């Protein structure tokens, strides 16, 4: 649920930031910087957690890191990174 809210926030705010702040000085501090850093940290933590959580394989819970990492890298990892 929190991940969905953060995705919605990012999709809503990013176009405005690009549209209205694109010509600011390189060191200009946006008022939403701290919250954006919190959102980014949440998504990084989510990627780390996903690498370390087990998966169900043919109805059996498997918690072997190589299998979990392989399935995540072949599946949703690219979408989480983008």
Secondary structure, DSSP 8 states (H G I E B T S, - for coil): -HHHHHHHHHHHHHHHHHHHHTTS-TT---TTHHHHHHHHHHHHHHHHHHHHS-EEETTEEE--HHHHHHHHHHTTHHHHH-
